[in-house]
Amino acid sequence: MATTLPDNASLEQDLVVAQAAVTKQGDTVRSLKASLKEKKADKAQVEAAIEQLKNLKASLDLKQKEFQSASGKTSSTNREAFRDAVKTVLERRLFYIPSFEIYGSVAGFYDYGPPGCALKQNFTQFWRQHFVLEESMLEVECPAVTPEVVLKASGHVDRFTDLMVTDVVTGDCHRADHLLEAALQALLDGKPKPLDTQERQAVHHLLATVEELNVKQLGDALEQYGVKAPETNNDISRPFPFNLMFKTSIGPRGDQVGYLRPETAQGIFVNFRHLLYSNGGKLPFAAAQIGQSFRNEISPRAGLLRVREFTQAEIEHFCNPDAKDHPKFQSIAREQPLLFSRALQMSEEKQPQAMQLGDAVSQSIIANQTLAYFIGRTYLFLLRVGINPKRLRFRQHLANEMAHYAEDCWDAEVECSYGWVECVGLADRSAYDLRAHATKSKTDMSAYEPFPDGSRMVDVLVAAVDKREEKKKLTGRNFVPSVIEPSFGVGRIIYCMFEHCYATRKGDEKRSLFHFKPIVAPVKATVFPLFAQPTFIDQAQAVAALLTAAGLSTIVDSTGASIGKRYARTDEIGVPFAVTVDHQTLEDSTVTVRDRDSTTQVRVPIAEVQALLTELVKGRTWESMQQQYPTHASAADDN
Amino acid sequence: MATTLPDNASLEQDLVVAQAAVTKQGDTVRSLKASLKEKKADKAQVEAAIEQLKNLKASLDLKQKEFQSASGKTSSTNREAFRDAVKTVLERRLFYIPSFEIYGSVAGFYDYGPPGCALKQNFTQFWRQHFVLEESMLEVECPAVTPEVVLKASGHVDRFTDLMVTDVVTGDCHRADHLLEAALQALLDGKPKPLDTQERQAVHHLLATVEELNVKQLGDALEQYGVKAPETNNDISRPFPFNLMFKTSIGPRGDQVGYLRPETAQGIFVNFRHLLYSNGGKLPFAAAQIGQSFRNEISPRAGLLRVREFTQAEIEHFCNPDAKDHPKFQSIAREQPLLFSRALQMSEEKQPQAMQLGDAVSQSIIANQTLAYFIGRTYLFLLRVGINPKRLRFRQHLANEMAHYAEDCWDAEVECSYGWVECVGLADRSAYDLRAHATKSKTDMSAYEPFPDGSRMVDVLVAAVDKREEKKKLTGRNFVPSVIEPSFGVGRIIYCMFEHCYATRKGDEKRSLFHFKPIVAPVKATVFPLFAQPTFIDQAQAVAALLTAAGLSTIVDSTGASIGKRYARTDEIGVPFAVTVDHQTLEDSTVTVRDRDSTTQVRVPIAEVQALLTELVKGRTWESMQQQYPTHASAADDN
């Protein structure tokens, strides 16, 4: 049997080659199409190239099925095929673009193109509404360039490092842990030869604990398994720490070291006293910041998930360490996200469980109400922007993952083609950050609160020399507040949202679409004149102007393409609603409104279309529209 | 006479000292108030400090009047007094905060505190609505970290410099032109001794042309006038160019130089081909970007006006160099901003004139319709965010100010206490930027357009060797598009807006307020329970929740202070509307709504208050509210 089937590794190799050929041919077709517009290529060339692309895709499809039946897995390669399909649309429609492409790009930097940028704007505005406005947070905006002393206090100058090895011949840099993991994984996959049971166990154990190795242990392990540099197969250096912050110099003298902030949080901490003052000296309160952060990753891969410049949205909730209940806790206590607690991670099944947040707190699974409240609000937020709740879990940090000062930490992890991705970190960081800055800056970072039960007698040291103590009446106390920090990776959530919203039309796998929620969709409505004639076009422009004036991003597609083709184009960037100006419009001033997801249509007076689309974007259901307005049976081909 | 009056310089000196004393005492009062909250100071201390502050202010006031009557000018010192008054409120209410203050701050970096951050968000969102949405622009977001090659192509690596001199003893750095200007100004002011007419003329001429001096001429002039380092009076070095970009290193190898972008525009230029493709290959179109830019200023002063990290909003409008008419030009042709053309700047009066933009184009004062269209849209935008049109002028660059490739440039300049400040630059940059990147990256940056009058016969070189030419029929042509660039300095406009919106209540100079336009106001409404009792507070919270749900930023002030005092607090951060829950609310579910500017009130049903405030924020006039709802005669003291 073994001889009649090629081995999986070689099949996998074939697949990668076939995939690369499809990608390359796709690029060719795209560039030919552009040339056609500029009359530098002719139609026959383009058609030939498309024909070849079809053949390559068919061949790829065959290879995928072959691999699947041979290996029995719907594994990484299928996930990669899905990822490539999404990526193709995202790049073609310019949701994102590798930065500085005309100069060959730089790893880890991406631009958001027009629809990506619009979607990201909608995303952050909705974040502001959901968190800053609805929770009355104090939002601040601080610089990215940060003097060394701030990041010395926070610990980033000394400890914000990854362990790196270099190729001793080429000088290329690699993350030491990634190389070890890849080598161990290869061993488990039977390369270069199958392991015996004992070896297997040892490798398994090491793989599970790579993140806990110190620099010496990691170096020893790399040596023990003879790990070489990827691609070149050269020897590698011993691992050494590399600081991930971009360094710069502030001012012209060259003597003031600065860094690009690795997180936005520090800007909030250094302003704590101002913010406390602005809140009338009272706790609790939360401050928030949305802005760019920077990490000079050693060798960034994984597309939009690991980049060197990215947008964070961070909240720092300051509270009395003895009062972590939350007044609005009941509003989320019955939400049931998938929780992957420490206990469940250590269990046999290793499966997260849906659990009411109220129960999770009363059973002491989540440390306190405030942390659980933010888990609940984060859960609701992620669902509202289009994350699939079945592919979202809150995973608690194991004891060895948490910093010594942390009380409890949970990550919102979202499943996508890269596996489970940490998208939001929610941590009770105790008073660590404020204490660190208080010490370094010699600033008082304490807050004052009266005792809830009135004044009390306390022993107070009144004379240091003879250590004499006296009873004294105090009405309250000073303390350094605890910080509970929800920290959102905006780009990661958006990327996962892209994957969760991607689909193809039933029965037509070539017609892809994004089921973006209207609130985040980059364009809210496309207006179509049914025919490319002035009367229709003028009317369409007038309707679009109405929608734009209401703040609804709108495009007009007045190309001569069939209405079905135009629907497909607008579906592909996830426009939730389409408004068509047809013959009847000219008679009775009504238009049709089409819902992207159901492809059903209703007929609506122009005078009402602005208010209705505003409501739909804010969350009104399509079903309620269908009850209010007559259904329009489409004459146009929507497939 | 001269002996009975102290000379103006000494009076001015007194004023500065008095001003500093007021500022210092203001800080003392603030810190004592904070200590009072934490029971570290007592009430008597605070009251004594306030009393002293009042005395110092009275003394300052007297000195200001003395100076004004002696000098006859409402000069720099009065402008500085005004600036200090605005600054005091801005800093006390945390509109902005010097960054990293607990570590002693770093010149040129500011945080936006809660109201400043909210206002800036509203500002940029309105900019998006006014430009991106209403003009169907393609918005992108590109990284701040930029590889050297991009900024080499744009010219920034070689030419983005200021001339610097160093103090030969301390090594302190100064801008060479600023030192020369200050020295020449001192000479004109008669220090150390009055100049004769000829000397005066020479100094005047040099002062007017400082910006045009090259490095040698500037060095010679500094030597000629014996300019020393400020404060130390030490000798200074010859001037040398200092590049204003923050430098960093990308990736772990240390061999890839990067800079923090000095402008957002380059991110758009390098994406030109993608954007053209996304626009169906057609011109004209505009792309936009809002984001952080960075300039490592030599010695930043002038507060928020000259900072090292700032937000830009830039538009690049790409068009056929032979087709710079604009289809929507008529919509702004009758707007009449103050234009300060080249001719007017060279005239005797040197005064700008209000002129219809249509006339400015037909008289060839503004180079083309598209540039004039953006001047008109910018004018409307600035008015809508609260810039005073009488203190706004569009100044044309003189021939010697423009780059050789530029066709025409105008700056929107706004007058504030620092003088006329460049807030928006509007430039027709021809094809310079795209050509530079085409050359450096060897990428085709041309667009194609069919001839409007159909095909034509053109001489085409068919064989390079024998230079043989043939007639050939072409239907269109390829060309590198022109770029018209409106570039907004967001922080500068916001600072000028602060000054233009600042005022004190008639008859009570201690009650300051900001007349922010509702669209940009950081908080749209404050809700007041008339008394700090649960029934009132609960009802106020419910009204606030309604407003927040509609996206209207709302605060509830349920402190026990008098309603007059609470109005004053909310006026001070420019909240345009106040909603009060009073006894009548509990009976008939109506509230009073107060207009900040007129201090008049109307009575409105709670059920309508959400929709009404939404309309008011969008631009509905207060007068129309007064016609719709009954006036509420206030029983509370509003003064």
Interface residues (C-beta under 8 A of the other chain):
Chain A: A34 K37 E38 K39 K40 R93 L94 I97 S99 F100 E101 I102 Y103 V106 A107 F109 Y110 D111 Y112 G113 P114 G116 C117 A118 K120 Q121 Q125 R128 Q129 L133 E134 S136 L138 E139 V140 E141 C142 P143 A144 V145 T146 P147 V149 V150 M164 G171 D172 C173 F242 F246 K247 T248 S249 I250 G251 P252 R253 Q256 G258 L260 G267 V270 N271 R273 H274 L275 Y277 S278 G280 G281 A287 Q292 F294 N296 I298 S299 R308 E309 H437 K440 S441 T443 Y448 T475 G476 N478 T548 A549 G551 S553 I555 T559
Chain B: A34 K37 E38 K39 R93 L94 I97 S99 F100 E101 I102 Y103 V106 A107 F109 Y110 D111 Y112 G113 P114 G116 C117 A118 K120 Q121 Q125 R128 Q129 L133 E134 S136 L138 E139 V140 E141 C142 P143 A144 V145 T146 P147 V149 V150 M164 G171 D172 C173 F242 F246 K247 T248 S249 I250 G251 P252 R253 Q256 G258 L260 G267 V270 N271 R273 H274 L275 Y277 S278 G280 G281 A287 Q292 F294 N296 I298 S299 R308 E309 H437 K440 S441 T443 A447 Y448 T475 G476 N478 T548 A549 G551 S553 I555 T559
